Amino acid sequence: MLSADFARLGEEVRAVDKAGADWIHIDVMDGHFVPNITIGPDVVKALRPHTEKPFDVHLMIAPCDPYIEAFAKAGADQITVHAEAGPHLDRSLQLIRSFGKHAGVSLTPSTPESALEYVIDKVDHVLVMTVNPGFGGQTFIPAQLDKIRAIKKMIGSRPIHIEVDGGIHVETAPLVVEAGANALVSGSGVFSDDRYAENIKAIRDAAMRGRVAA
């Protein structure tokens, strides 16, 4: 939703729901952990009645623990925290799960997959940032494909999603899926014009080509 029209967010949520989005990905930024400020739990709560699709809330904030309960109660279905956002990642994941929510860990481009080693059995999804977090419309960083492959190997047979966020469009979708991703976040790739359904279908079709190649 970072690339949506913030003046009509409720309408935009309904539009991408109708267009075929599986999840609604909500980026929360604090101007501290990342160089941008977006929305808080009150906005998430206000958006909740506009769709029944899962809210995938990505906390790009530090510290994150004091706000997890608020986002959980606002209607988040899954909450992702950054491995870099604080010293007690295990505690953050336990806190998310204590509210009955799916828990995820995100890694910025400079953070190695080894940061997941001791929490991998406590996550439902791993979010690999393929741009530096903070702003939409950035260029995909190809080196992150090796990280996705390494995470896929680390996960093994565990039922953990590999989510990818940053520069995802029809050209990059097959690359990340072939590397091991199975959940794709796209902002400008969907909201670049008013053809949301066509854009989502194009990205989904491209992703399927990557699955065949894998």
PyMOL CGO cylinders between C-alpha atoms (Angstrom):
from pymol import cmd
from pymol.cgo import CYLINDER

trace = [
    CYLINDER, 0.00, 0.00, 0.00, 3.04, 2.30, 0.14, 0.3, 1, 1, 1, 1, 1, 1,
    CYLINDER, 3.04, 2.30, 0.14, 2.46, 3.18, -3.53, 0.3, 1, 1, 1, 1, 1, 1,
    CYLINDER, 2.46, 3.18, -3.53, -1.29, 3.72, -3.16, 0.3, 1, 1, 1, 1, 1, 1,
    CYLINDER, -1.29, 3.72, -3.16, -3.03, 7.09, -3.05, 0.3, 1, 1, 1, 1, 1, 1,
    CYLINDER, -3.03, 7.09, -3.05, -2.92, 7.91, 0.67, 0.3, 1, 1, 1, 1, 1, 1,
    CYLINDER, -2.92, 7.91, 0.67, -5.78, 10.37, 0.27, 0.3, 1, 1, 1, 1, 1, 1,
    CYLINDER, -5.78, 10.37, 0.27, -8.13, 7.45, -0.45, 0.3, 1, 1, 1, 1, 1, 1,
    CYLINDER, -8.13, 7.45, -0.45, -6.55, 4.43, 1.21, 0.3, 1, 1, 1, 1, 1, 1,
    CYLINDER, -6.55, 4.43, 1.21, -9.81, 2.66, 2.01, 0.3, 1, 1, 1, 1, 1, 1,
    CYLINDER, -9.81, 2.66, 2.01, -10.87, 2.86, -1.62, 0.3, 1, 1, 1, 1, 1, 1,
    CYLINDER, -10.87, 2.86, -1.62, -7.44, 1.65, -2.72, 0.3, 1, 1, 1, 1, 1, 1,
    CYLINDER, -7.44, 1.65, -2.72, -7.62, -1.37, -0.39, 0.3, 1, 1, 1, 1, 1, 1,
    CYLINDER, -7.62, -1.37, -0.39, -11.01, -2.31, -1.82, 0.3, 1, 1, 1, 1, 1, 1,
    CYLINDER, -11.01, -2.31, -1.82, -9.67, -1.86, -5.35, 0.3, 1, 1, 1, 1, 1, 1,
    CYLINDER, -9.67, -1.86, -5.35, -6.67, -4.16, -4.98, 0.3, 1, 1, 1, 1, 1, 1,
    CYLINDER, -6.67, -4.16, -4.98, -8.82, -6.70, -3.14, 0.3, 1, 1, 1, 1, 1, 1,
    CYLINDER, -8.82, -6.70, -3.14, -11.22, -6.76, -6.08, 0.3, 1, 1, 1, 1, 1, 1,
    CYLINDER, -11.22, -6.76, -6.08, -8.26, -6.83, -8.49, 0.3, 1, 1, 1, 1, 1, 1,
    CYLINDER, -8.26, -6.83, -8.49, -7.07, -10.13, -7.04, 0.3, 1, 1, 1, 1, 1, 1,
    CYLINDER, -7.07, -10.13, -7.04, -4.43, -9.38, -4.40, 0.3, 1, 1, 1, 1, 1, 1,
    CYLINDER, -4.43, -9.38, -4.40, -3.95, -12.27, -1.96, 0.3, 1, 1, 1, 1, 1, 1,
    CYLINDER, -3.95, -12.27, -1.96, -2.65, -10.14, 0.93, 0.3, 1, 1, 1, 1, 1, 1,
    CYLINDER, -2.65, -10.14, 0.93, -2.68, -6.43, 1.73, 0.3, 1, 1, 1, 1, 1, 1,
    CYLINDER, -2.68, -6.43, 1.73, 0.92, -5.48, 2.52, 0.3, 1, 1, 1, 1, 1, 1,
    CYLINDER, 0.92, -5.48, 2.52, 1.16, -2.46, 4.83, 0.3, 1, 1, 1, 1, 1, 1,
    CYLINDER, 1.16, -2.46, 4.83, 4.52, -0.75, 5.34, 0.3, 1, 1, 1, 1, 1, 1,
    CYLINDER, 4.52, -0.75, 5.34, 4.96, 0.95, 8.71, 0.3, 1, 1, 1, 1, 1, 1,
    CYLINDER, 4.96, 0.95, 8.71, 7.89, 3.40, 8.81, 0.3, 1, 1, 1, 1, 1, 1,
    CYLINDER, 7.89, 3.40, 8.81, 9.05, 5.59, 11.68, 0.3, 1, 1, 1, 1, 1, 1,
    CYLINDER, 9.05, 5.59, 11.68, 11.56, 8.07, 10.23, 0.3, 1, 1, 1, 1, 1, 1,
    CYLINDER, 11.56, 8.07, 10.23, 14.17, 6.51, 12.51, 0.3, 1, 1, 1, 1, 1, 1,
    CYLINDER, 14.17, 6.51, 12.51, 14.82, 2.93, 11.43, 0.3, 1, 1, 1, 1, 1, 1,
    CYLINDER, 14.82, 2.93, 11.43, 14.15, 3.99, 7.84, 0.3, 1, 1, 1, 1, 1, 1,
    CYLINDER, 14.15, 3.99, 7.84, 14.20, 7.50, 6.31, 0.3, 1, 1, 1, 1, 1, 1,
    CYLINDER, 14.20, 7.50, 6.31, 10.45, 7.84, 5.86, 0.3, 1, 1, 1, 1, 1, 1,
    CYLINDER, 10.45, 7.84, 5.86, 7.27, 8.07, 7.94, 0.3, 1, 1, 1, 1, 1, 1,
    CYLINDER, 7.27, 8.07, 7.94, 4.08, 6.31, 6.87, 0.3, 1, 1, 1, 1, 1, 1,
    CYLINDER, 4.08, 6.31, 6.87, 1.22, 5.10, 9.06, 0.3, 1, 1, 1, 1, 1, 1,
    CYLINDER, 1.22, 5.10, 9.06, 0.40, 3.82, 12.55, 0.3, 1, 1, 1, 1, 1, 1,
    CYLINDER, 0.40, 3.82, 12.55, -2.01, 1.33, 14.11, 0.3, 1, 1, 1, 1, 1, 1,
    CYLINDER, -2.01, 1.33, 14.11, -4.99, 3.70, 13.96, 0.3, 1, 1, 1, 1, 1, 1,
    CYLINDER, -4.99, 3.70, 13.96, -4.79, 3.75, 10.17, 0.3, 1, 1, 1, 1, 1, 1,
    CYLINDER, -4.79, 3.75, 10.17, -4.52, -0.05, 10.06, 0.3, 1, 1, 1, 1, 1, 1,
    CYLINDER, -4.52, -0.05, 10.06, -7.63, -0.23, 12.26, 0.3, 1, 1, 1, 1, 1, 1,
    CYLINDER, -7.63, -0.23, 12.26, -9.47, 2.19, 9.97, 0.3, 1, 1, 1, 1, 1, 1,
    CYLINDER, -9.47, 2.19, 9.97, -8.59, 0.08, 6.91, 0.3, 1, 1, 1, 1, 1, 1,
    CYLINDER, -8.59, 0.08, 6.91, -9.58, -3.24, 8.45, 0.3, 1, 1, 1, 1, 1, 1,
    CYLINDER, -9.58, -3.24, 8.45, -13.31, -3.03, 7.58, 0.3, 1, 1, 1, 1, 1, 1,
    CYLINDER, -13.31, -3.03, 7.58, -12.51, -2.48, 3.90, 0.3, 1, 1, 1, 1, 1, 1,
    CYLINDER, -12.51, -2.48, 3.90, -11.39, -6.05, 3.16, 0.3, 1, 1, 1, 1, 1, 1,
    CYLINDER, -11.39, -6.05, 3.16, -11.31, -9.56, 4.55, 0.3, 1, 1, 1, 1, 1, 1,
    CYLINDER, -11.31, -9.56, 4.55, -7.94, -10.26, 2.95, 0.3, 1, 1, 1, 1, 1, 1,
    CYLINDER, -7.94, -10.26, 2.95, -5.05, -10.84, 5.38, 0.3, 1, 1, 1, 1, 1, 1,
    CYLINDER, -5.05, -10.84, 5.38, -3.18, -7.75, 6.52, 0.3, 1, 1, 1, 1, 1, 1,
    CYLINDER, -3.18, -7.75, 6.52, 0.56, -8.33, 6.12, 0.3, 1, 1, 1, 1, 1, 1,
    CYLINDER, 0.56, -8.33, 6.12, 2.00, -5.61, 8.37, 0.3, 1, 1, 1, 1, 1, 1,
    CYLINDER, 2.00, -5.61, 8.37, 5.70, -4.89, 7.88, 0.3, 1, 1, 1, 1, 1, 1,
    CYLINDER, 5.70, -4.89, 7.88, 7.18, -2.98, 10.82, 0.3, 1, 1, 1, 1, 1, 1,
    CYLINDER, 7.18, -2.98, 10.82, 10.15, -0.92, 9.69, 0.3, 1, 1, 1, 1, 1, 1,
    CYLINDER, 10.15, -0.92, 9.69, 10.44, 0.67, 13.11, 0.3, 1, 1, 1, 1, 1, 1,
    CYLINDER, 10.44, 0.67, 13.11, 12.85, 0.54, 16.05, 0.3, 1, 1, 1, 1, 1, 1,
    CYLINDER, 12.85, 0.54, 16.05, 12.14, -0.35, 18.71, 0.3, 1, 1, 1, 1, 1, 1,
    CYLINDER, 12.14, -0.35, 18.71, 9.29, -2.55, 17.50, 0.3, 1, 1, 1, 1, 1, 1,
    CYLINDER, 9.29, -2.55, 17.50, 8.20, -4.44, 20.62, 0.3, 1, 1, 1, 1, 1, 1,
    CYLINDER, 8.20, -4.44, 20.62, 6.25, -1.55, 22.23, 0.3, 1, 1, 1, 1, 1, 1,
    CYLINDER, 6.25, -1.55, 22.23, 3.98, -1.36, 19.16, 0.3, 1, 1, 1, 1, 1, 1,
    CYLINDER, 3.98, -1.36, 19.16, 3.34, -5.01, 18.35, 0.3, 1, 1, 1, 1, 1, 1,
    CYLINDER, 3.34, -5.01, 18.35, 0.26, -5.27, 20.56, 0.3, 1, 1, 1, 1, 1, 1,
    CYLINDER, 0.26, -5.27, 20.56, -1.29, -2.15, 19.01, 0.3, 1, 1, 1, 1, 1, 1,
    CYLINDER, -1.29, -2.15, 19.01, -0.89, -3.46, 15.47, 0.3, 1, 1, 1, 1, 1, 1,
    CYLINDER, -0.89, -3.46, 15.47, -2.14, -6.90, 16.48, 0.3, 1, 1, 1, 1, 1, 1,
    CYLINDER, -2.14, -6.90, 16.48, -5.28, -5.37, 17.98, 0.3, 1, 1, 1, 1, 1, 1,
    CYLINDER, -5.28, -5.37, 17.98, -5.69, -3.04, 14.99, 0.3, 1, 1, 1, 1, 1, 1,
    CYLINDER, -5.69, -3.04, 14.99, -6.27, -6.01, 12.71, 0.3, 1, 1, 1, 1, 1, 1,
    CYLINDER, -6.27, -6.01, 12.71, -2.89, -7.29, 11.49, 0.3, 1, 1, 1, 1, 1, 1,
    CYLINDER, -2.89, -7.29, 11.49, -2.96, -10.97, 10.55, 0.3, 1, 1, 1, 1, 1, 1,
    CYLINDER, -2.96, -10.97, 10.55, 0.79, -11.32, 10.21, 0.3, 1, 1, 1, 1, 1, 1,
    CYLINDER, 0.79, -11.32, 10.21, 3.44, -9.02, 11.62, 0.3, 1, 1, 1, 1, 1, 1,
    CYLINDER, 3.44, -9.02, 11.62, 6.99, -8.79, 10.33, 0.3, 1, 1, 1, 1, 1, 1,
    CYLINDER, 6.99, -8.79, 10.33, 9.83, -7.27, 12.32, 0.3, 1, 1, 1, 1, 1, 1,
    CYLINDER, 9.83, -7.27, 12.32, 13.36, -6.54, 11.19, 0.3, 1, 1, 1, 1, 1, 1,
    CYLINDER, 13.36, -6.54, 11.19, 16.28, -8.57, 12.46, 0.3, 1, 1, 1, 1, 1, 1,
    CYLINDER, 16.28, -8.57, 12.46, 18.19, -5.27, 12.63, 0.3, 1, 1, 1, 1, 1, 1,
    CYLINDER, 18.19, -5.27, 12.63, 15.56, -3.40, 14.68, 0.3, 1, 1, 1, 1, 1, 1,
    CYLINDER, 15.56, -3.40, 14.68, 16.63, -4.59, 18.12, 0.3, 1, 1, 1, 1, 1, 1,
    CYLINDER, 16.63, -4.59, 18.12, 18.78, -6.98, 20.14, 0.3, 1, 1, 1, 1, 1, 1,
    CYLINDER, 18.78, -6.98, 20.14, 16.01, -9.43, 21.12, 0.3, 1, 1, 1, 1, 1, 1,
    CYLINDER, 16.01, -9.43, 21.12, 14.57, -10.87, 17.91, 0.3, 1, 1, 1, 1, 1, 1,
    CYLINDER, 14.57, -10.87, 17.91, 13.46, -14.08, 19.61, 0.3, 1, 1, 1, 1, 1, 1,
    CYLINDER, 13.46, -14.08, 19.61, 11.48, -12.06, 22.16, 0.3, 1, 1, 1, 1, 1, 1,
    CYLINDER, 11.48, -12.06, 22.16, 9.80, -10.03, 19.42, 0.3, 1, 1, 1, 1, 1, 1,
    CYLINDER, 9.80, -10.03, 19.42, 8.68, -13.18, 17.63, 0.3, 1, 1, 1, 1, 1, 1,
    CYLINDER, 8.68, -13.18, 17.63, 7.33, -14.66, 20.84, 0.3, 1, 1, 1, 1, 1, 1,
    CYLINDER, 7.33, -14.66, 20.84, 5.38, -11.45, 21.44, 0.3, 1, 1, 1, 1, 1, 1,
    CYLINDER, 5.38, -11.45, 21.44, 3.80, -11.55, 17.99, 0.3, 1, 1, 1, 1, 1, 1,
    CYLINDER, 3.80, -11.55, 17.99, 2.76, -15.17, 18.48, 0.3, 1, 1, 1, 1, 1, 1,
    CYLINDER, 2.76, -15.17, 18.48, 1.32, -14.39, 21.92, 0.3, 1, 1, 1, 1, 1, 1,
    CYLINDER, 1.32, -14.39, 21.92, -1.37, -12.36, 20.14, 0.3, 1, 1, 1, 1, 1, 1,
    CYLINDER, -1.37, -12.36, 20.14, -2.19, -15.25, 17.81, 0.3, 1, 1, 1, 1, 1, 1,
    CYLINDER, -2.19, -15.25, 17.81, -0.56, -13.64, 14.78, 0.3, 1, 1, 1, 1, 1, 1,
    CYLINDER, -0.56, -13.64, 14.78, 1.77, -15.09, 12.18, 0.3, 1, 1, 1, 1, 1, 1,
    CYLINDER, 1.77, -15.09, 12.18, 5.32, -13.93, 12.82, 0.3, 1, 1, 1, 1, 1, 1,
    CYLINDER, 5.32, -13.93, 12.82, 7.90, -12.91, 10.25, 0.3, 1, 1, 1, 1, 1, 1,
    CYLINDER, 7.90, -12.91, 10.25, 11.45, -11.63, 10.09, 0.3, 1, 1, 1, 1, 1, 1,
    CYLINDER, 11.45, -11.63, 10.09, 12.71, -9.21, 7.47, 0.3, 1, 1, 1, 1, 1, 1,
    CYLINDER, 12.71, -9.21, 7.47, 16.31, -8.72, 6.35, 0.3, 1, 1, 1, 1, 1, 1,
    CYLINDER, 16.31, -8.72, 6.35, 17.68, -5.58, 4.72, 0.3, 1, 1, 1, 1, 1, 1,
    CYLINDER, 17.68, -5.58, 4.72, 20.00, -6.09, 1.73, 0.3, 1, 1, 1, 1, 1, 1,
    CYLINDER, 20.00, -6.09, 1.73, 23.17, -5.89, 3.85, 0.3, 1, 1, 1, 1, 1, 1,
    CYLINDER, 23.17, -5.89, 3.85, 22.03, -8.42, 6.46, 0.3, 1, 1, 1, 1, 1, 1,
    CYLINDER, 22.03, -8.42, 6.46, 23.11, -12.02, 5.83, 0.3, 1, 1, 1, 1, 1, 1,
    CYLINDER, 23.11, -12.02, 5.83, 20.74, -14.95, 6.07, 0.3, 1, 1, 1, 1, 1, 1,
    CYLINDER, 20.74, -14.95, 6.07, 22.69, -16.20, 9.09, 0.3, 1, 1, 1, 1, 1, 1,
    CYLINDER, 22.69, -16.20, 9.09, 20.65, -13.73, 11.20, 0.3, 1, 1, 1, 1, 1, 1,
    CYLINDER, 20.65, -13.73, 11.20, 17.79, -16.24, 10.91, 0.3, 1, 1, 1, 1, 1, 1,
    CYLINDER, 17.79, -16.24, 10.91, 19.71, -19.27, 12.12, 0.3, 1, 1, 1, 1, 1, 1,
    CYLINDER, 19.71, -19.27, 12.12, 18.52, -19.35, 15.72, 0.3, 1, 1, 1, 1, 1, 1,
    CYLINDER, 18.52, -19.35, 15.72, 14.92, -18.23, 15.12, 0.3, 1, 1, 1, 1, 1, 1,
    CYLINDER, 14.92, -18.23, 15.12, 14.04, -20.12, 11.96, 0.3, 1, 1, 1, 1, 1, 1,
    CYLINDER, 14.04, -20.12, 11.96, 11.71, -22.49, 13.85, 0.3, 1, 1, 1, 1, 1, 1,
    CYLINDER, 11.71, -22.49, 13.85, 9.74, -19.54, 15.25, 0.3, 1, 1, 1, 1, 1, 1,
    CYLINDER, 9.74, -19.54, 15.25, 8.81, -17.82, 11.99, 0.3, 1, 1, 1, 1, 1, 1,
    CYLINDER, 8.81, -17.82, 11.99, 5.95, -18.27, 9.56, 0.3, 1, 1, 1, 1, 1, 1,
    CYLINDER, 5.95, -18.27, 9.56, 7.61, -16.22, 6.85, 0.3, 1, 1, 1, 1, 1, 1,
    CYLINDER, 7.61, -16.22, 6.85, 10.89, -14.53, 5.97, 0.3, 1, 1, 1, 1, 1, 1,
    CYLINDER, 10.89, -14.53, 5.97, 10.75, -11.20, 4.14, 0.3, 1, 1, 1, 1, 1, 1,
    CYLINDER, 10.75, -11.20, 4.14, 13.79, -10.49, 1.97, 0.3, 1, 1, 1, 1, 1, 1,
    CYLINDER, 13.79, -10.49, 1.97, 14.19, -6.82, 1.09, 0.3, 1, 1, 1, 1, 1, 1,
    CYLINDER, 14.19, -6.82, 1.09, 15.46, -6.54, -2.48, 0.3, 1, 1, 1, 1, 1, 1,
    CYLINDER, 15.46, -6.54, -2.48, 15.81, -2.76, -2.12, 0.3, 1, 1, 1, 1, 1, 1,
    CYLINDER, 15.81, -2.76, -2.12, 16.93, -0.65, 0.82, 0.3, 1, 1, 1, 1, 1, 1,
    CYLINDER, 16.93, -0.65, 0.82, 13.78, -0.06, 2.88, 0.3, 1, 1, 1, 1, 1, 1,
    CYLINDER, 13.78, -0.06, 2.88, 12.24, 3.38, 3.15, 0.3, 1, 1, 1, 1, 1, 1,
    CYLINDER, 12.24, 3.38, 3.15, 10.85, 4.34, -0.25, 0.3, 1, 1, 1, 1, 1, 1,
    CYLINDER, 10.85, 4.34, -0.25, 8.88, 2.76, -3.06, 0.3, 1, 1, 1, 1, 1, 1,
    CYLINDER, 8.88, 2.76, -3.06, 9.90, 2.66, -6.69, 0.3, 1, 1, 1, 1, 1, 1,
    CYLINDER, 9.90, 2.66, -6.69, 13.52, 1.63, -6.12, 0.3, 1, 1, 1, 1, 1, 1,
    CYLINDER, 13.52, 1.63, -6.12, 15.60, -0.60, -8.39, 0.3, 1, 1, 1, 1, 1, 1,
    CYLINDER, 15.60, -0.60, -8.39, 15.82, -4.31, -7.61, 0.3, 1, 1, 1, 1, 1, 1,
    CYLINDER, 15.82, -4.31, -7.61, 19.17, -5.48, -6.16, 0.3, 1, 1, 1, 1, 1, 1,
    CYLINDER, 19.17, -5.48, -6.16, 20.12, -8.70, -8.03, 0.3, 1, 1, 1, 1, 1, 1,
    CYLINDER, 20.12, -8.70, -8.03, 22.60, -9.87, -5.36, 0.3, 1, 1, 1, 1, 1, 1,
    CYLINDER, 22.60, -9.87, -5.36, 19.62, -10.67, -3.12, 0.3, 1, 1, 1, 1, 1, 1,
    CYLINDER, 19.62, -10.67, -3.12, 18.80, -13.66, -5.32, 0.3, 1, 1, 1, 1, 1, 1,
    CYLINDER, 18.80, -13.66, -5.32, 21.69, -15.56, -3.73, 0.3, 1, 1, 1, 1, 1, 1,
    CYLINDER, 21.69, -15.56, -3.73, 20.27, -14.73, -0.29, 0.3, 1, 1, 1, 1, 1, 1,
    CYLINDER, 20.27, -14.73, -0.29, 16.86, -16.07, -1.30, 0.3, 1, 1, 1, 1, 1, 1,
    CYLINDER, 16.86, -16.07, -1.30, 18.46, -19.31, -2.46, 0.3, 1, 1, 1, 1, 1, 1,
    CYLINDER, 18.46, -19.31, -2.46, 20.39, -19.63, 0.80, 0.3, 1, 1, 1, 1, 1, 1,
    CYLINDER, 20.39, -19.63, 0.80, 17.23, -19.03, 2.86, 0.3, 1, 1, 1, 1, 1, 1,
    CYLINDER, 17.23, -19.03, 2.86, 15.34, -21.60, 0.81, 0.3, 1, 1, 1, 1, 1, 1,
    CYLINDER, 15.34, -21.60, 0.81, 18.05, -24.13, 1.64, 0.3, 1, 1, 1, 1, 1, 1,
    CYLINDER, 18.05, -24.13, 1.64, 17.97, -23.15, 5.33, 0.3, 1, 1, 1, 1, 1, 1,
    CYLINDER, 17.97, -23.15, 5.33, 14.21, -23.59, 5.52, 0.3, 1, 1, 1, 1, 1, 1,
    CYLINDER, 14.21, -23.59, 5.52, 14.29, -27.06, 4.01, 0.3, 1, 1, 1, 1, 1, 1,
    CYLINDER, 14.29, -27.06, 4.01, 10.93, -28.79, 4.48, 0.3, 1, 1, 1, 1, 1, 1,
    CYLINDER, 10.93, -28.79, 4.48, 9.59, -26.30, 7.04, 0.3, 1, 1, 1, 1, 1, 1,
    CYLINDER, 9.59, -26.30, 7.04, 6.27, -24.65, 6.05, 0.3, 1, 1, 1, 1, 1, 1,
    CYLINDER, 6.27, -24.65, 6.05, 7.75, -21.15, 5.92, 0.3, 1, 1, 1, 1, 1, 1,
    CYLINDER, 7.75, -21.15, 5.92, 6.94, -18.59, 3.22, 0.3, 1, 1, 1, 1, 1, 1,
    CYLINDER, 6.94, -18.59, 3.22, 9.75, -16.67, 1.55, 0.3, 1, 1, 1, 1, 1, 1,
    CYLINDER, 9.75, -16.67, 1.55, 8.38, -13.21, 0.83, 0.3, 1, 1, 1, 1, 1, 1,
    CYLINDER, 8.38, -13.21, 0.83, 10.22, -10.70, -1.33, 0.3, 1, 1, 1, 1, 1, 1,
    CYLINDER, 10.22, -10.70, -1.33, 9.71, -6.93, -1.33, 0.3, 1, 1, 1, 1, 1, 1,
    CYLINDER, 9.71, -6.93, -1.33, 11.36, -4.29, -3.51, 0.3, 1, 1, 1, 1, 1, 1,
    CYLINDER, 11.36, -4.29, -3.51, 11.43, -3.68, -7.24, 0.3, 1, 1, 1, 1, 1, 1,
    CYLINDER, 11.43, -3.68, -7.24, 9.03, -6.54, -7.98, 0.3, 1, 1, 1, 1, 1, 1,
    CYLINDER, 9.03, -6.54, -7.98, 7.42, -6.38, -11.42, 0.3, 1, 1, 1, 1, 1, 1,
    CYLINDER, 7.42, -6.38, -11.42, 7.02, -8.63, -14.45, 0.3, 1, 1, 1, 1, 1, 1,
    CYLINDER, 7.02, -8.63, -14.45, 10.78, -8.75, -15.15, 0.3, 1, 1, 1, 1, 1, 1,
    CYLINDER, 10.78, -8.75, -15.15, 11.94, -9.54, -11.61, 0.3, 1, 1, 1, 1, 1, 1,
    CYLINDER, 11.94, -9.54, -11.61, 9.05, -11.75, -10.42, 0.3, 1, 1, 1, 1, 1, 1,
    CYLINDER, 9.05, -11.75, -10.42, 10.25, -14.89, -12.24, 0.3, 1, 1, 1, 1, 1, 1,
    CYLINDER, 10.25, -14.89, -12.24, 13.78, -14.38, -10.94, 0.3, 1, 1, 1, 1, 1, 1,
    CYLINDER, 13.78, -14.38, -10.94, 12.80, -14.33, -7.26, 0.3, 1, 1, 1, 1, 1, 1,
    CYLINDER, 12.80, -14.33, -7.26, 10.38, -17.24, -7.64, 0.3, 1, 1, 1, 1, 1, 1,
    CYLINDER, 10.38, -17.24, -7.64, 12.99, -19.34, -9.40, 0.3, 1, 1, 1, 1, 1, 1,
    CYLINDER, 12.99, -19.34, -9.40, 15.33, -18.56, -6.48, 0.3, 1, 1, 1, 1, 1, 1,
    CYLINDER, 15.33, -18.56, -6.48, 12.77, -19.80, -3.97, 0.3, 1, 1, 1, 1, 1, 1,
    CYLINDER, 12.77, -19.80, -3.97, 10.27, -17.03, -3.15, 0.3, 1, 1, 1, 1, 1, 1,
    CYLINDER, 10.27, -17.03, -3.15, 6.56, -17.84, -2.98, 0.3, 1, 1, 1, 1, 1, 1,
    CYLINDER, 6.56, -17.84, -2.98, 5.08, -14.52, -1.81, 0.3, 1, 1, 1, 1, 1, 1,
    CYLINDER, 5.08, -14.52, -1.81, 5.70, -11.32, -3.77, 0.3, 1, 1, 1, 1, 1, 1,
    CYLINDER, 5.70, -11.32, -3.77, 5.11, -7.76, -2.63, 0.3, 1, 1, 1, 1, 1, 1,
    CYLINDER, 5.11, -7.76, -2.63, 4.62, -5.19, -5.38, 0.3, 1, 1, 1, 1, 1, 1,
    CYLINDER, 4.62, -5.19, -5.38, 3.84, -1.52, -4.90, 0.3, 1, 1, 1, 1, 1, 1,
    CYLINDER, 3.84, -1.52, -4.90, 4.63, 0.54, -7.98, 0.3, 1, 1, 1, 1, 1, 1,
    CYLINDER, 4.63, 0.54, -7.98, 4.26, -2.60, -10.10, 0.3, 1, 1, 1, 1, 1, 1,
    CYLINDER, 4.26, -2.60, -10.10, 0.56, -2.63, -9.18, 0.3, 1, 1, 1, 1, 1, 1,
    CYLINDER, 0.56, -2.63, -9.18, -0.21, 1.06, -8.57, 0.3, 1, 1, 1, 1, 1, 1,
    CYLINDER, -0.21, 1.06, -8.57, 1.72, 2.51, -11.52, 0.3, 1, 1, 1, 1, 1, 1,
    CYLINDER, 1.72, 2.51, -11.52, -1.59, 3.07, -13.33, 0.3, 1, 1, 1, 1, 1, 1,
    CYLINDER, -1.59, 3.07, -13.33, -5.27, 2.31, -12.75, 0.3, 1, 1, 1, 1, 1, 1,
    CYLINDER, -5.27, 2.31, -12.75, -5.15, -1.19, -14.25, 0.3, 1, 1, 1, 1, 1, 1,
    CYLINDER, -5.15, -1.19, -14.25, -4.67, -2.97, -10.94, 0.3, 1, 1, 1, 1, 1, 1,
    CYLINDER, -4.67, -2.97, -10.94, -6.19, -6.29, -12.01, 0.3, 1, 1, 1, 1, 1, 1,
    CYLINDER, -6.19, -6.29, -12.01, -4.12, -6.42, -15.20, 0.3, 1, 1, 1, 1, 1, 1,
    CYLINDER, -4.12, -6.42, -15.20, -0.96, -5.51, -13.32, 0.3, 1, 1, 1, 1, 1, 1,
    CYLINDER, -0.96, -5.51, -13.32, -1.52, -8.16, -10.63, 0.3, 1, 1, 1, 1, 1, 1,
    CYLINDER, -1.52, -8.16, -10.63, -2.28, -10.80, -13.27, 0.3, 1, 1, 1, 1, 1, 1,
    CYLINDER, -2.28, -10.80, -13.27, 0.84, -9.90, -15.23, 0.3, 1, 1, 1, 1, 1, 1,
    CYLINDER, 0.84, -9.90, -15.23, 3.05, -10.22, -12.16, 0.3, 1, 1, 1, 1, 1, 1,
    CYLINDER, 3.05, -10.22, -12.16, 1.35, -13.49, -11.14, 0.3, 1, 1, 1, 1, 1, 1,
    CYLINDER, 1.35, -13.49, -11.14, 1.79, -14.93, -14.65, 0.3, 1, 1, 1, 1, 1, 1,
    CYLINDER, 1.79, -14.93, -14.65, 5.44, -13.90, -14.66, 0.3, 1, 1, 1, 1, 1, 1,
    CYLINDER, 5.44, -13.90, -14.66, 5.91, -15.53, -11.26, 0.3, 1, 1, 1, 1, 1, 1,
    CYLINDER, 5.91, -15.53, -11.26, 4.47, -18.76, -12.58, 0.3, 1, 1, 1, 1, 1, 1,
    CYLINDER, 4.47, -18.76, -12.58, 7.09, -18.77, -15.33, 0.3, 1, 1, 1, 1, 1, 1,
    CYLINDER, 7.09, -18.77, -15.33, 9.70, -18.62, -12.60, 0.3, 1, 1, 1, 1, 1, 1,
    CYLINDER, 9.70, -18.62, -12.60, 8.08, -21.57, -10.85, 0.3, 1, 1, 1, 1, 1, 1,
    CYLINDER, 8.08, -21.57, -10.85, 8.26, -23.63, -14.03, 0.3, 1, 1, 1, 1, 1, 1,
    CYLINDER, 8.26, -23.63, -14.03, 11.91, -22.69, -14.49, 0.3, 1, 1, 1, 1, 1, 1,
    CYLINDER, 11.91, -22.69, -14.49, 12.69, -23.73, -10.91, 0.3, 1, 1, 1, 1, 1, 1,
]
cmd.load_cgo(trace, "trace")
